[in-house]
C-alpha cells in the first residue's frame, strides 16, 4: 500500500487551548510515496471567540474575516476523513495536535488524533539533525535553499506547502543497500546499464535499478546544488 502523508499546519486564536483558544485555520497537503498529489484540505474556522492581538500579529487573520466562516463542528468530519489513516507531518506537533484534540473533545464522541493517525514532528527531527541551531521553518528554508520570500505572514496552507519541501529535503538521505559481487557480474549478457540490488529489509526484496540518463543526471546535479547552498555539504560529492 502506498505511504500516505498529510503535511499539516494550523493557525489559532492564541497559544493555549486550556485557556479557551481555538483553531481558526487548517491547511493540509497530501503526499503519496513522497510525491505531492495536488489534493489538499484548507478551511478557515469561526472560533466563536476573539483572536488575541499577539496571534493576529503572527497570522493577520482578523475577527471580522472569521465572522462568516463555518464553526469547527461543521468541518470536523471532512477534516477527520482527510487525515484518517495518514502519517501527519507537523512542525512542532504537540502544539497543533493539542489544539486538534481540544477541538475534537468539545464535540464529544470524536477520536483523538493519535487514534486515527501517526505523527512525525519535523521540529523534533530537525533538532536532532541540526543540534544547537535554529530550527524554525524560516531557518530550515534558509538551510535547505527553499524560497519562502512570499511568506510575509504565517498561513496554514502556505506553511504546510513549505513544510512539504523541507520534509523531503531533511529526510531525503540515501537508503542503506547491501550489494553483492554477483549483482555486478553480467553473467547472462544483460544490459550493463542495469543491475540488481538487495534492499536491507525483512523481505530481502529485489529492486531493479536503471542508470540515470543525461537529462536525469543534469536534474540531479541541480538538486545537489540546491542542497549545497542550504547545508554547505553534499555527501554524494565527496
Backbone bond lengths (Angstrom), bond angles and torsions (degrees), N, CA, C in turn:
res aa  C-N    CA-C-N  psi(-1)  N-CA   C-N-CA  omega(-1)  CA-C   N-CA-C  phi
1 X - - - 1.472 - - 1.529 109.22 -
2 X 1.308 117.23 139.89 1.455 121.79 -179.07 1.524 110.55 -62.45
3 X 1.338 115.53 144.30 1.457 120.53 175.96 1.517 108.39 -79.01
4 X 1.337 116.81 117.27 1.462 121.52 -177.78 1.517 109.45 -105.23
5 X 1.324 115.51 120.83 1.448 122.43 176.62 1.516 109.09 -112.83
6 X 1.321 116.05 145.75 1.466 121.79 172.02 1.519 106.97 -124.91
7 X 1.321 115.94 114.89 1.462 121.29 178.41 1.517 106.89 -88.05
8 X 1.329 116.19 124.51 1.470 120.66 -165.41 1.523 111.91 -131.26
9 X 1.332 114.89 145.21 1.463 121.30 172.49 1.522 108.26 -147.89
10 X 1.322 115.50 152.20 1.466 121.17 176.19 1.524 109.73 -130.32
11 X 1.320 115.63 157.62 1.462 122.35 166.32 1.524 107.17 -120.08
12 X 1.330 116.26 151.50 1.463 120.78 -170.69 1.522 111.39 -138.66
13 X 1.326 115.07 172.21 1.473 120.43 178.53 1.518 112.54 -79.35
14 X 1.318 117.17 -16.20 1.462 122.90 -177.84 1.517 109.09 -171.82
15 X 1.336 116.71 -163.30 1.461 118.33 -171.38 1.523 114.55 -103.72
16 X 1.337 118.81 -9.05 1.466 118.76 -172.28 1.524 111.13 -135.51
17 X 1.337 118.08 111.78 1.471 119.28 177.75 1.531 113.06 -64.55
18 X 1.333 117.05 -23.17 1.471 119.69 178.21 1.516 111.37 -67.55
19 X 1.327 117.24 -18.22 1.458 121.62 176.21 1.526 111.55 -97.41
20 X 1.338 115.63 15.36 1.458 120.31 176.03 1.506 114.94 88.55
21 X 1.321 117.93 9.18 1.463 119.32 179.68 1.522 110.31 -75.72
22 X 1.338 115.04 153.86 1.461 121.41 -170.08 1.526 111.34 -132.64
23 X 1.307 115.25 162.32 1.465 122.15 174.20 1.533 109.61 -75.99
24 X 1.344 116.41 137.64 1.465 120.01 176.27 1.535 112.53 -119.92
25 X 1.336 117.48 -15.01 1.466 120.39 177.78 1.516 109.16 -150.95
26 X 1.331 116.20 139.13 1.462 122.79 174.12 1.525 107.56 -127.03
27 X 1.324 115.89 131.09 1.459 120.83 176.21 1.514 110.30 -131.82
28 X 1.311 117.70 127.72 1.465 122.89 -179.39 1.519 109.72 -136.74
29 X 1.331 115.88 142.00 1.461 120.85 169.72 1.526 107.72 -126.03
30 X 1.328 115.14 145.77 1.458 121.24 -176.18 1.523 110.89 -99.04
31 X 1.332 115.34 140.73 1.454 121.88 177.01 1.532 108.20 -133.98
32 X 1.314 117.77 131.11 1.459 122.38 176.47 1.518 108.34 -124.11
33 X 1.334 115.95 128.91 1.463 121.59 -176.72 1.524 111.28 52.04
34 X 1.350 115.42 41.62 1.466 123.67 176.17 1.521 113.14 65.15
35 X 1.328 116.53 24.18 1.467 121.30 175.94 1.524 109.14 -127.26
36 X 1.339 117.05 131.78 1.456 120.94 176.79 1.521 110.10 -65.31
37 X 1.328 116.40 138.33 1.465 120.78 -176.19 1.520 112.87 -100.65
38 X 1.332 117.72 -5.64 1.474 124.08 -173.89 1.517 112.98 73.59
39 X 1.338 118.34 4.07 1.470 121.01 170.92 1.526 108.35 -86.80
40 X 1.323 115.45 137.51 1.456 118.74 177.53 1.526 110.19 -148.35
41 X 1.320 114.30 162.54 1.461 121.54 174.14 1.522 106.22 -126.22
42 X 1.336 115.81 124.65 1.460 119.57 -178.55 1.520 108.81 -145.16
43 X 1.322 115.66 129.78 1.457 119.51 -179.59 1.523 109.60 -154.61
44 X 1.328 115.51 143.26 1.465 122.13 167.60 1.522 107.93 -96.14
45 X 1.321 115.95 145.87 1.462 120.98 -172.88 1.523 110.20 -127.98
46 X 1.326 116.50 132.49 1.468 121.24 172.45 1.528 108.03 -73.75
47 X 1.344 118.31 114.84 1.468 120.32 -174.66 1.519 114.23 -79.96
48 X 1.313 117.03 -6.37 1.471 121.45 -178.66 1.525 111.10 60.00
49 X 1.328 115.48 32.37 1.463 122.86 173.81 1.528 107.50 -164.81
50 X 1.308 116.69 173.10 1.456 121.38 -178.13 1.528 111.34 -79.55
51 X 1.332 115.58 147.55 1.459 122.03 171.59 1.526 108.41 -84.42
52 X 1.323 117.60 129.12 1.452 120.76 178.23 1.528 110.48 -67.41
53 X 1.319 116.70 147.61 1.455 121.10 -176.31 1.525 111.22 -62.40
54 X 1.349 117.72 -35.06 1.462 120.36 179.31 1.534 110.82 -64.16
55 X 1.327 115.56 -38.58 1.460 119.68 178.15 1.524 110.75 -70.45
56 X 1.325 116.27 -41.15 1.470 120.27 178.35 1.526 110.87 -58.74
57 X 1.337 116.58 -38.21 1.467 120.30 -179.50 1.526 111.73 -66.08
58 X 1.327 117.25 -21.65 1.460 121.51 178.82 1.522 110.95 -84.04
59 X 1.339 116.39 -48.51 1.473 118.87 -172.70 1.527 114.55 -110.04
60 X 1.327 118.73 -15.88 1.457 120.70 176.10 1.519 114.93 72.55
61 X 1.327 117.76 17.60 1.469 121.45 -179.20 1.526 108.13 -96.63
62 X 1.329 116.33 117.06 1.469 120.93 -171.41 1.519 112.28 -92.97
63 X 1.335 115.02 162.95 1.461 121.26 174.98 1.524 111.00 -61.72
64 X 1.325 116.46 -38.35 1.460 120.56 -179.49 1.526 110.74 -63.76
65 X 1.328 116.75 -43.05 1.457 121.18 179.95 1.520 111.11 -61.75
66 X 1.327 116.83 -37.02 1.466 121.18 -175.42 1.523 113.78 -83.69
67 X 1.317 117.69 -9.51 1.463 120.75 -169.91 1.527 113.72 -62.24
68 X 1.336 118.58 -29.61 1.466 120.34 -178.03 1.538 112.19 -107.11
69 X 1.331 116.99 13.28 1.465 120.51 -179.00 1.531 110.39 -86.50
70 X 1.334 117.62 158.46 1.467 120.02 179.92 1.527 110.95 -66.19
71 X 1.324 116.01 151.67 1.460 120.03 174.05 1.527 108.57 -82.13
72 X 1.327 116.32 166.46 1.463 119.71 -172.28 1.522 112.25 -61.19
73 X 1.300 117.83 -37.41 1.471 119.21 -177.84 1.536 111.64 -60.46
74 X 1.333 116.58 -25.66 1.466 120.05 -178.99 1.527 113.13 -80.41
75 X 1.331 117.22 -17.27 1.475 120.31 -179.03 1.527 112.06 -115.16
76 X 1.328 117.22 -6.56 1.465 121.08 -171.34 1.519 112.99 -59.19
77 X 1.326 117.83 -43.73 1.458 120.48 -175.39 1.525 111.25 -68.14
78 X 1.338 117.05 -42.47 1.462 119.89 177.43 1.525 111.10 -63.49
79 X 1.320 116.02 -40.58 1.464 120.74 178.05 1.528 110.68 -62.78
80 X 1.322 116.11 -45.82 1.463 120.51 -179.46 1.524 111.08 -61.86
81 X 1.326 116.68 -41.12 1.463 120.05 179.92 1.526 111.11 -65.01
82 X 1.331 117.46 -33.70 1.467 120.41 -178.78 1.527 111.76 -69.84
83 X 1.333 117.06 -38.85 1.467 119.50 -175.56 1.524 112.97 -91.57
84 X 1.320 118.11 -14.61 1.460 121.32 -172.98 1.524 111.68 -58.97
85 X 1.325 115.61 129.77 1.449 121.63 176.39 1.515 115.22 81.93
86 X 1.326 117.60 -1.79 1.465 121.16 -178.23 1.523 110.67 -94.33
87 X 1.320 115.37 166.58 1.456 120.59 164.66 1.519 106.87 -95.19
88 X 1.326 116.44 121.70 1.454 121.18 -179.47 1.524 109.12 -84.58
89 X 1.327 115.74 131.22 1.460 122.53 175.73 1.524 106.65 -105.98
90 X 1.333 116.35 113.16 1.463 121.14 -172.36 1.522 109.22 -136.02
91 X 1.319 116.95 138.49 1.464 121.56 175.40 1.527 108.17 -91.90
92 X 1.333 115.93 116.54 1.468 123.19 -171.50 1.528 109.52 65.80
93 X 1.326 114.43 61.69 1.465 121.86 -172.77 1.532 114.51 -57.98
94 X 1.340 120.78 -38.54 1.470 118.58 -179.07 1.527 113.46 -55.46
95 X 1.333 117.18 -33.34 1.467 120.28 179.29 1.527 110.67 -64.86
96 X 1.325 117.11 -56.28 1.463 120.66 -176.17 1.524 111.85 -67.26
97 X 1.332 117.11 -43.14 1.471 120.23 -179.79 1.528 110.22 -64.67
98 X 1.327 116.83 -37.52 1.462 119.97 177.00 1.520 112.01 -59.89
99 X 1.326 116.78 -43.16 1.462 120.64 177.88 1.526 111.55 -69.17
100 X 1.337 117.22 -40.54 1.461 120.03 179.03 1.531 110.76 -61.94
101 X 1.326 116.41 -46.25 1.459 120.03 -179.69 1.525 111.32 -64.49
102 X 1.333 116.39 -35.05 1.465 119.92 176.91 1.529 110.66 -64.27
103 X 1.325 116.58 -44.97 1.465 119.94 178.94 1.533 111.07 -63.32
104 X 1.336 117.28 -43.06 1.466 120.26 178.56 1.528 110.77 -62.44
105 X 1.331 116.60 -39.32 1.471 119.83 -177.27 1.521 112.07 -67.03
106 X 1.335 116.67 -31.26 1.467 119.63 179.74 1.526 111.85 -66.74
107 X 1.320 116.68 -23.76 1.462 120.36 -178.31 1.523 112.02 -85.97
108 X 1.317 117.47 -25.63 1.456 120.71 -177.72 1.520 111.72 75.26
109 X 1.309 116.66 137.81 1.453 120.69 177.56 1.518 115.22 76.10
110 X 1.328 116.76 4.66 1.462 120.76 179.71 1.529 108.99 -98.03
111 X 1.340 117.41 148.16 1.467 119.77 179.24 1.514 111.47 -75.73
112 X 1.334 115.97 164.25 1.454 120.37 168.81 1.530 108.68 -80.53
113 X 1.322 115.55 160.12 1.461 120.44 -177.63 1.522 111.64 -55.25
114 X 1.327 117.23 -46.14 1.458 120.81 -176.75 1.527 113.23 -69.93
115 X 1.325 117.52 -9.87 1.465 120.41 174.82 1.524 111.95 -77.32
116 X 1.322 117.01 -22.24 1.470 120.34 -175.33 1.518 113.35 -121.74
117 X 1.338 117.68 -9.02 1.465 121.73 -176.33 1.523 110.06 -142.67
118 X 1.323 115.61 159.36 1.455 120.57 161.05 1.522 107.28 -99.71
119 X 1.327 116.47 161.71 1.462 120.66 -174.26 1.525 109.73 -132.24
120 X 1.333 115.63 132.28 1.470 122.92 175.41 1.520 106.92 -115.83
121 X 1.335 116.32 119.91 1.463 121.33 -177.73 1.525 109.39 -95.49
122 X 1.339 117.04 107.92 1.458 120.71 -178.10 1.528 112.20 -69.01
123 X 1.333 118.18 -25.53 1.464 119.67 177.13 1.525 110.17 -68.39
124 X 1.320 116.68 -45.95 1.462 120.09 177.75 1.533 110.75 -61.79
125 X 1.330 116.57 -41.51 1.465 121.09 179.26 1.531 110.19 -63.82
126 X 1.344 116.80 -43.85 1.464 120.99 -178.80 1.524 111.22 -64.63
127 X 1.330 117.90 -37.25 1.466 120.29 179.75 1.521 111.54 -64.85
128 X 1.336 116.83 -34.45 1.459 120.26 176.93 1.531 111.03 -74.54
129 X 1.316 116.05 -36.34 1.469 121.15 -177.78 1.520 111.81 -77.01
130 X 1.347 117.06 -33.50 1.463 122.45 -177.23 1.531 109.89 -129.49
131 X 1.326 117.99 65.54 1.474 119.99 -176.30 1.521 111.64 -63.30
132 X 1.336 115.31 143.13 1.447 120.81 177.06 1.511 115.13 77.05
133 X 1.347 117.76 6.62 1.457 121.50 -179.79 1.532 109.89 -116.75
134 X 1.332 115.50 162.25 1.454 119.49 173.37 1.526 108.89 -67.07
135 X 1.314 116.37 135.91 1.459 119.96 -177.34 1.523 112.65 -132.22
136 X 1.356 116.51 25.08 1.456 117.34 171.36 1.524 109.11 -72.51
137 X 1.304 117.44 173.73 1.463 120.89 -172.90 1.524 111.65 -64.19
138 X 1.328 117.72 -39.38 1.461 120.25 178.69 1.528 111.06 -63.80
139 X 1.338 116.99 -42.02 1.463 120.79 179.90 1.518 110.99 -65.17
140 X 1.324 117.21 -39.36 1.460 120.37 179.03 1.521 111.08 -67.63
141 X 1.327 117.24 -36.47 1.467 120.23 175.97 1.523 110.66 -61.15
142 X 1.330 117.10 -43.42 1.458 120.23 177.96 1.531 110.86 -63.97
143 X 1.326 115.81 -41.45 1.470 120.33 -176.56 1.523 111.50 -65.78
144 X 1.329 116.89 -36.52 1.459 120.73 -175.45 1.534 113.15 -102.77
145 X 1.340 116.38 8.93 1.453 119.35 174.51 1.516 114.03 69.94
146 X 1.333 117.52 32.63 1.468 121.82 -179.72 1.531 109.00 -96.53
147 X 1.299 116.92 128.11 1.463 122.16 -178.75 1.523 109.46 -77.55
148 X 1.330 116.77 112.16 1.463 120.57 174.88 1.527 110.37 -122.77
149 X 1.333 115.60 31.18 1.460 120.50 -178.17 1.518 112.54 -63.89
150 X 1.338 117.17 -20.55 1.460 121.23 179.89 1.527 111.34 -83.72
151 X 1.328 117.64 2.99 1.468 122.18 -176.84 1.526 109.29 -100.08
152 X 1.324 116.80 83.53 1.451 120.25 178.52 1.524 110.87 -84.35
153 X 1.319 117.00 -36.88 1.462 122.61 175.78 1.524 108.16 -125.44
154 X 1.319 115.53 159.71 1.458 119.59 175.23 1.528 109.32 -69.74
155 X 1.321 116.21 140.58 1.457 122.40 172.79 1.511 107.29 -147.69
156 X 1.321 117.93 138.28 1.459 120.44 -170.41 1.523 112.76 -63.45
157 X 1.332 117.94 -44.93 1.461 119.31 -177.24 1.523 110.78 -71.31
158 X 1.325 117.73 -44.47 1.460 121.30 178.44 1.525 110.65 -60.69
159 X 1.334 116.97 -44.59 1.461 120.08 -178.95 1.525 111.66 -65.96
160 X 1.324 117.61 -34.87 1.466 119.29 177.88 1.524 110.54 -68.90
161 X 1.328 118.10 -35.26 1.464 120.87 177.02 1.528 111.17 -67.14
162 X 1.338 116.45 -41.21 1.459 120.54 176.97 1.523 110.37 -65.70
163 X 1.327 116.55 -42.49 1.458 120.93 179.80 1.523 111.76 -62.25
164 X 1.329 117.18 -32.85 1.464 119.99 177.07 1.526 110.34 -59.76
165 X 1.340 117.48 -43.35 1.466 121.05 177.86 1.529 111.03 -64.86
166 X 1.338 116.14 -43.48 1.463 120.40 179.47 1.527 110.34 -61.41
167 X 1.319 116.51 -45.66 1.468 120.86 -178.95 1.529 111.26 -59.19
168 X 1.324 117.30 -45.33 1.465 120.44 -178.51 1.522 110.95 -61.97
169 X 1.328 117.65 -42.27 1.459 120.21 -178.99 1.524 111.71 -72.71
170 X 1.337 117.29 -38.21 1.466 119.58 -179.91 1.518 112.64 -67.71
171 X 1.324 116.59 -32.04 1.466 120.00 -173.63 1.515 111.89 -109.16
172 X 1.323 118.06 18.01 1.456 121.51 -173.54 1.503 114.74 -92.80
173 X 1.352 118.80 26.92 1.455 121.49 -178.11 1.514 112.76 -70.57
174 X 1.337 114.52 166.74 1.466 121.97 -178.91 1.523 110.45 -66.28
175 X 1.332 116.92 135.22 1.457 121.61 173.38 1.519 109.01 -75.39
176 X 1.368 117.16 139.79 1.452 120.46 178.20 1.518 110.05 -68.24
177 X 1.336 115.76 133.69 1.454 120.63 -177.29 1.510 109.49 -128.80
178 X 1.350 115.49 143.68 1.450 120.13 172.30 1.509 108.63 -106.07
179 X 1.334 117.18 118.72 1.456 121.69 -175.53 1.520 108.65 -112.50
180 X 1.300 117.50 130.08 1.458 121.17 176.21 1.517 109.59 -106.13
181 X 1.346 116.23 157.12 1.459 120.40 179.59 1.519 111.82 -59.71
182 X 1.353 116.24 -35.06 1.455 119.82 -179.64 1.513 111.74 -61.56
183 X 1.343 115.65 -27.76 1.459 118.70 -178.69 1.515 111.53 -63.94
184 X 1.340 116.83 -27.02 1.458 120.02 -175.56 1.533 112.56 -100.60
185 X 1.321 117.26 -4.82 1.456 120.72 179.04 1.505 109.94 -86.27
186 X 1.314 116.77 119.62 1.454 121.91 -174.80 1.526 109.19 -88.56
187 X 1.347 116.36 65.56 1.455 121.04 -171.98 1.518 113.13 -72.09
188 X 1.321 117.35 -31.24 1.459 118.98 -174.21 1.520 112.74 -103.70
189 X 1.331 116.85 17.15 1.463 120.29 174.88 1.502 113.86 75.47
190 X 1.333 118.06 18.45 1.457 120.42 179.43 1.513 110.12 -69.77
191 X 1.326 116.59 159.11 1.459 122.59 178.09 1.527 109.09 -57.31
192 X 1.340 117.64 125.21 1.452 121.15 -176.31 1.522 112.54 -70.90
193 X 1.348 118.79 -7.96 1.460 120.56 177.63 1.521 111.79 -80.83
194 X 1.320 117.68 -3.45 1.461 121.74 177.84 1.519 108.59 -127.21
195 X 1.312 115.79 144.05 1.457 119.45 175.48 1.518 108.82 -148.01
196 X 1.315 116.46 170.69 1.460 121.93 -177.33 1.520 109.70 -110.45
197 X 1.343 116.05 137.81 1.452 120.78 177.39 1.507 109.17 -126.63
198 X 1.314 115.69 152.64 1.453 120.22 178.79 1.525 108.68 -103.38
199 X 1.315 117.75 123.38 1.449 122.13 178.39 1.521 108.07 -81.28
200 X 1.365 115.97 137.30 1.450 119.95 -176.79 1.524 109.71 -81.39
201 X 1.319 117.34 75.17 1.448 120.38 173.39 1.513 108.56 -135.18
202 X 1.323 115.98 -179.28 1.457 120.31 -169.24 1.517 113.14 -65.90
203 X 1.342 117.59 -29.43 1.455 117.58 -176.35 1.530 112.63 -96.60
204 X 1.358 117.10 1.57 1.462 121.56 178.91 1.529 111.47 48.10
205 X 1.343 114.88 39.82 1.461 119.65 -175.37 1.520 110.70 -65.35
206 X 1.328 116.14 148.21 1.455 122.53 -176.29 1.526 109.98 -97.53
207 X 1.306 115.76 132.10 1.454 121.24 179.54 1.527 109.03 -120.26
208 X 1.298 117.10 131.49 1.456 121.35 175.54 1.520 108.61 -93.80
209 X 1.316 115.93 121.92 1.463 121.09 -175.87 1.518 109.22 -111.14
210 X 1.315 116.99 129.02 1.456 123.42 -179.88 1.521 109.10 -103.36
211 X 1.324 116.72 130.91 1.461 120.56 179.05 1.527 110.29 -61.95
212 X 1.329 115.96 139.84 1.464 121.58 -177.81 1.522 110.67 -66.54
213 X 1.336 115.52 145.96 1.467 119.20 174.79 1.530 109.68 -84.51
214 X 1.326 117.04 178.96 1.468 121.20 -175.01 1.520 112.31 -60.60
215 X 1.336 116.54 -40.10 1.461 120.53 -179.85 1.522 110.80 -65.14
216 X 1.322 116.31 -42.29 1.462 120.60 179.78 1.524 111.07 -67.55
217 X 1.335 117.52 -37.71 1.460 120.74 177.08 1.526 111.29 -63.91
218 X 1.327 116.52 -37.05 1.466 120.29 177.85 1.525 110.82 -64.67
219 X 1.343 116.37 -43.14 1.465 120.41 177.04 1.522 110.80 -63.63
220 X 1.349 115.88 -38.01 1.467 120.13 178.45 1.525 110.55 -62.69
221 X 1.337 117.00 -42.89 1.460 120.31 178.37 1.519 111.65 -62.95
222 X 1.332 116.71 -37.91 1.465 119.85 177.84 1.518 110.73 -63.44
223 X 1.356 116.90 -39.74 1.464 120.61 178.24 1.526 110.41 -66.47
224 X 1.324 118.71 -39.91 1.458 121.24 177.61 1.523 111.04 -64.17
225 X 1.342 116.40 -37.89 1.470 119.86 176.09 1.520 110.49 -59.82
226 X 1.346 116.13 -41.40 1.459 121.25 -179.65 1.524 110.52 -64.21
227 X 1.325 116.63 -44.92 1.464 120.41 179.97 1.519 110.32 -65.56
228 X 1.334 116.59 -40.09 1.459 121.25 -178.64 1.514 111.45 -63.00
229 X 1.336 116.27 -38.61 1.475 119.25 177.94 1.520 110.93 -65.21
230 X 1.349 116.70 -32.37 1.455 119.32 -177.88 1.515 113.44 -82.02
231 X 1.338 117.87 -41.69 1.461 120.39 -172.73 1.518 113.92 -111.03
232 X 1.344 117.04 -18.58 1.445 120.53 179.94 1.515 114.64 78.97
233 X 1.321 118.42 1.33 1.460 121.49 -176.87 1.519 109.38 -148.95
234 X 1.318 116.45 123.96 1.458 120.90 179.63 1.525 108.62 -123.83
235 X 1.319 116.68 117.05 1.451 122.67 -175.77 1.527 111.94 -58.03
236 X 1.333 117.57 -40.49 1.453 121.23 -174.73 1.528 113.47 -67.68
237 X 1.337 117.62 -15.12 1.464 120.54 -179.59 1.521 112.84 -101.85
238 X 1.327 117.43 9.97 1.458 120.87 178.00 1.507 111.49 -97.54
